[in-house]
Every structure is written in structure tokens, then in C-alpha cells.
Amino acid sequence: MISSLVRRAALTHNDNHFNYEKTHNFKVHTFRGPHWCEYCANFMWGLIAQGVRCSDCGLNVHKQCSKHVPNDCQPDLKRIKKVYCCDLTTLVKAHNTQRPMVVDICIREIEARGLKSEGIYRVSGFTEHIEDVKMAFDRDGEKADISANIYPDINIITGALKLYFRDLPIPVITYDTYSKFIEAAKIANADERLEAVHEVLMLLPPAHYETLRYLMIHLKKVTMNEKDNLMNAENLGIVFGPTLMRPPEDSTLTTLHDMRYQKLIVQILIENEDVLF
């Protein structure tokens, strides 16, 4: 698993700056007053829709030039209006972190006081309280207070973490890799299946890979407390399968058909996190 070790070393090379590649989020824009393209430095002609602007970093370019701009978007926190429902790579680049800070903060809280809680991740917290946590992160970012003083029920925090993953516009296990993971899960031979899963993991964008790695290390800790919390890797797979991966097409039939494979993929990731990552 040398490639995995090399990748992890690259991800943790510098704790203060993470060079995750991100494409620009260009949208057609009407500029008031004279404007020049920041790619070719030529004037933008016309009265309306003269070019496109990246809604994440503010880069202004001709529509044609946007096809040639490198994937070097550096999101501006002032432009990121919310934490939930925000693209994962956009959020980590805006905050200059390895993983979404929601994931770090929630997992720290859960590991501090919830690993032995019976039915952890399976038992649901009150929806309105989970929504409160979501609004706290959207409003206060990394300063959001999710301590036991405010939310004594740990199931509210686990619910907020699961909601974060469900709200991602592109799931942690991306649409591009979804079918490859499902096909890997269908392989009968356990060793070949593990190798296939590992190969698909390498196709994930770095921020998605790192987030998944961190989550699986956490879920492995949850299973180590199974005697108290009654949650093993299979149970967690049932919970997190549809939370972490969704089919590209919004098909109820596909989702129902794939549920057992989604569960199996997460189960494999948890049980083999030390090998796969």
C-alpha cells in the first residue's frame, strides 16, 4: 500500500497550507463600468453579460478564457455564505484546513463524551436541535459552541454530523466514483474486493479522501466500544452508506438496489481503515 502512504504523507506535508486543487465556480456576470479580463488582460466588451465571475474567489474573466484558467481557485471566506451545503473542497480551501471544520469539531465532541453511548449514530436527536447546530456552524463557523452545556444529548451532535454529509452538493464518495465503488463491492473474493476498493479510493479528490480517512478512523474507535454502544461496522455501514454515497441519477430504484453495497463499502472501509488508508 505504498501509494496510500505516499498520498497521506503529501496530505500532511504542511499543516498550515493545503494545496487541494479546486476548479473555479464561474457564473455569467454583468459588470458595471469598464472591466478587464484577469486572464488575458483584454477589455470585456458589451453592456450586459460581458464575462463570468467565480462566485467562490471573485476572479473575473471572458467566458472563452474561463476554459483555460487553471484549477487554482482560492475561495474567499467573505464569499462563502454558509458551512452546510457548501462544496467540501471549497470549504476546506476557504478555511485553509485539511478537512471541513464541522467534521473535526463534531468528532472531537463525540469522542470526548459519546463513544460509549448506546446506539451512537443509530439513535436520532431532535430535528429542531440538529437544525440549531447547523445554523450555529453557518453563523459562527469554527466558533460554534456544541458543548454538553448547550447540547447535552450527544445524538444531536451525531445528527448534525450526518446532516452535514447528507447536505454536501457532491457526496464524500463522489458521483464520479460511485459506480466504481458499487462494482468493487460486488466482487466475491475478499482480497480482490479490498484491492479494488483501494484502487477506487485513490480516485477521490484529496479533500474528500482525507475527510473519509478521518471519519473511518473515528468510526473504527466507535466499533472498539461495541460492548457499550452496541454498534459494529455493519451497523455503522447501514447508517453511513447512504449518507456518504449517493447515485449520480436521482433514482429511488437504484438507491434501493444499491443499499446493501453502500453498507458493505462503509463496513469494509471501517474494518480495514489501517490498510486502506
Secondary structure, DSSP 8 states (H G I E B T S, - for coil): -HHHHHHHHHHTS-TT-----B---EEEE--SS--B-TTT--B--SSS--EEEETTT--EE-TTGGGTS-SB----GGG---STTS-HHHHHHHHT-SS-HHHHHHHHHHHHHTTTSTTTTTS---HHHHHHHHHHHHHHGGG---STTT---HHHHHHHHHHHHHH-SS-SB-HHHHHHHHHHHT-SSHHHHHHHHHHHHTTS-HHHHHHHHHHHHHHHHHHTTHHHH---HHHHHHHHHHHHB--SS--HHHHHHHHHHHHHHHHHHHHTHHHH-
